[in-house]
Amino acid sequence: MTGGWFDTLRQLNLAWFSLMNAEAGLDGWQLAGALFAAERVILLAPAALVVLWLSGRRGARHAAVEAALAVLCGLSISGAIGALWFHGRPFAVGIGECFLDHAPTSSFPSNHGTIMLVSALMLATSAAPLARRWGLVLLPLAVLVAWSRVFVGVHWPLDMLGAAVLALALVAVFRLHRLGAMSAVVTGWGVAVYRRLLAPLIDRGWLRP
């Protein structure tokens, strides 16, 4: 597909990348901070889901399960898109500066962006107050991760925009009644397995039932 709006979008992508990508010679605390944001901040998303589950609150557990299911769906869709339409990363096509070792896999949409944005938006739109608070914490961190991945040269800006569109679509779908009911069933199964496997720790009061 060439010409028209596609060429315009490609030029915008290149322009945005040139503005956001770090300059050669980046070093010290700036590089360390950018790499930490690009590689490690994402760990807060699964950590938030674990904390919500361990809270023992039914609504919080349901929110954690919903978010986890949405993330799995998002990664599956992202993988399918990458398999059907390969889009080279900036360093793989010789554009910009790259400060992070990364396999030259398809870049669109960003898996990091998908995980962070889906988790944040699912929790932020949950009915559970504790989950909403976690979602509001994760949202700015999701933006930080998206920026840092472009800054260190492993993603294009449109990879993050694609992740945001995918996240919004998944949240809209998961807020339908049928998927909410499905998530509730999965939550029930999860609670049953959790209580059976970790019964000794629950009986000692180390974990909430």
C-alpha positions in Angstrom: 0.0 0.0 0.0 1.6 3.3 -1.1 0.6 6.8 -1.7 -1.9 9.2 -0.1 -2.6 8.9 3.5 -0.1 6.0 4.0 2.8 8.1 2.8 1.7 11.0 5.0 1.5 8.7 8.0 4.9 7.3 7.3 6.4 10.8 7.1 4.8 11.8 10.3 6.1 8.7 12.0 9.6 9.5 10.8 9.3 13.1 12.0 8.0 12.2 15.4 10.7 9.6 15.8 13.4 12.1 14.9 12.1 14.4 17.6 11.8 11.7 20.3 14.9 9.5 19.6 17.9 10.3 21.8 21.0 11.8 20.2 24.2 9.8 19.8 26.4 9.8 22.9 23.7 9.6 25.5 25.3 8.4 28.7 25.2 8.5 32.4 22.1 8.9 34.5 20.0 9.9 31.5 20.8 6.6 29.7 20.4 4.6 32.8 17.0 6.2 33.6 15.7 5.7 30.0 16.8 2.0 30.0 15.2 1.4 33.3 11.9 2.9 32.1 12.1 1.0 28.8 12.9 -2.4 30.4 11.8 -2.5 34.1 8.8 -0.3 34.7 6.6 -2.8 32.9 7.1 -5.1 35.8 4.7 -2.9 37.8 1.8 -4.0 35.7 1.8 -7.7 36.7 2.9 -6.6 40.2 -0.3 -4.5 40.5 -2.4 -7.5 39.4 -0.8 -9.7 42.1 -1.3 -7.1 44.8 -5.0 -6.8 43.8 -5.4 -10.6 44.0 -3.7 -10.9 47.3 -5.9 -8.1 48.7 -8.6 -10.7 49.1 -11.3 -8.4 47.9 -13.7 -9.9 45.4 -14.0 -6.8 43.2 -10.2 -6.3 43.2 -9.7 -10.0 42.2 -12.2 -9.7 39.4 -10.5 -6.6 38.1 -7.1 -8.3 38.2 -8.5 -11.3 36.2 -10.2 -9.1 33.7 -7.0 -7.1 33.1 -4.9 -10.3 32.8 -7.4 -11.7 30.3 -7.4 -8.5 28.3 -3.6 -8.4 28.3 -3.5 -12.0 26.9 -5.9 -11.1 24.2 -3.9 -8.0 23.4 -0.6 -9.9 23.1 -2.3 -12.5 20.9 -3.7 -9.8 18.6 -0.3 -8.0 18.5 1.4 -11.2 17.6 -1.0 -11.9 14.8 -0.6 -8.4 13.4 3.2 -8.8 13.5 3.0 -12.2 11.7 0.7 -10.8 9.0 2.4 -7.5 8.5 6.1 -7.1 9.4 7.2 -3.6 10.3 10.9 -3.2 10.9 12.2 -1.5 14.0 14.1 1.8 13.6 17.6 0.2 14.2 16.8 -2.6 11.8 16.2 -0.2 8.9 19.2 2.0 9.8 17.3 4.9 11.2 18.1 6.8 14.4 20.2 5.8 17.5 19.6 2.6 19.4 20.8 2.1 23.0 19.1 -1.2 23.8 19.9 -4.6 22.5 16.8 -6.0 20.8 16.0 -8.7 18.3 14.9 -7.3 14.9 11.3 -8.5 15.4 8.2 -6.7 14.0 7.6 -3.5 15.9 3.9 -2.8 15.4 2.1 -2.6 17.7 4.4 -2.5 20.8 4.0 -5.4 23.2 5.3 -3.2 26.0 2.9 -0.5 25.2 0.0 -3.1 24.9 0.8 -4.6 28.3 1.0 -1.3 30.1 -1.9 0.4 28.5 -4.3 -2.5 28.6 -3.5 -3.1 32.3 -3.8 0.6 33.2 -7.0 1.2 31.3 -8.7 -2.0 32.4 -8.0 -1.2 36.0 -8.8 2.5 35.7 -12.3 1.7 34.3 -13.0 -1.1 36.9 -15.8 -0.9 39.3 -13.5 -1.7 42.2 -12.0 1.4 43.9 -8.7 -0.3 44.7 -8.3 -1.4 41.1 -9.1 2.1 39.8 -6.4 3.6 42.1 -3.9 1.2 40.6 -5.0 2.0 37.1 -4.5 5.7 37.7 -1.0 5.0 39.0 -0.2 2.8 35.9 -1.5 5.3 33.3 1.3 7.8 33.5 3.8 5.0 33.8 2.4 3.5 30.6 3.1 6.9 28.9 6.6 6.8 30.3 7.3 3.3 29.0 5.9 4.3 25.6 8.1 7.4 25.4 11.2 5.5 26.6 11.0 2.7 24.1 11.0 5.3 21.3 13.7 7.4 23.0 16.1 4.5 23.2 15.4 3.6 19.6 13.6 0.2 19.6 10.1 1.5 18.6 8.4 4.0 16.3 5.9 6.5 17.8 3.1 4.8 15.7 3.9 1.5 17.4 2.8 3.1 20.6 -0.2 4.7 19.0 -1.2 1.3 17.6 -0.9 -0.2 21.1 -3.1 2.6 22.5 -5.8 2.0 19.9 -5.7 -1.8 20.6 -5.9 -1.1 24.3 -8.9 1.1 23.9 -10.7 -1.4 21.7 -10.0 -4.2 24.2 -11.3 -2.2 27.1 -14.5 -1.4 25.2 -15.0 -5.1 24.3 -14.3 -6.3 27.9 -16.8 -3.9 29.3 -19.6 -5.7 27.5 -21.7 -7.7 29.9 -20.9 -11.2 28.4 -17.2 -10.7 28.8 -17.7 -9.4 32.3 -19.6 -12.5 33.2 -16.9 -14.7 31.7 -14.3 -12.9 33.7 -16.4 -13.5 36.9 -16.5 -17.2 36.1 -12.7 -17.3 35.6 -12.2 -15.4 38.8 -14.3 -18.0 40.7 -12.2 -20.8 39.3 -9.0 -18.9 40.2 -10.2 -18.4 43.8 -11.0 -22.1 44.1 -7.6 -23.2 42.8 -5.8 -20.5 44.9 -7.6 -21.6 48.1 -6.9 -25.3 47.5 -3.2 -24.9 46.6 -2.3 -22.4 49.2 -4.6 -23.6 52.0 -1.8 -24.1 54.6 -0.6 -20.5 54.1 -4.2 -19.2 54.2 -5.0 -21.2 57.4 -1.9 -19.7 59.1 -3.2 -16.2 58.2 -0.2 -15.5 55.9 -2.5 -15.0 52.9 -6.1 -13.8 52.6 -8.6 -16.4 51.6 
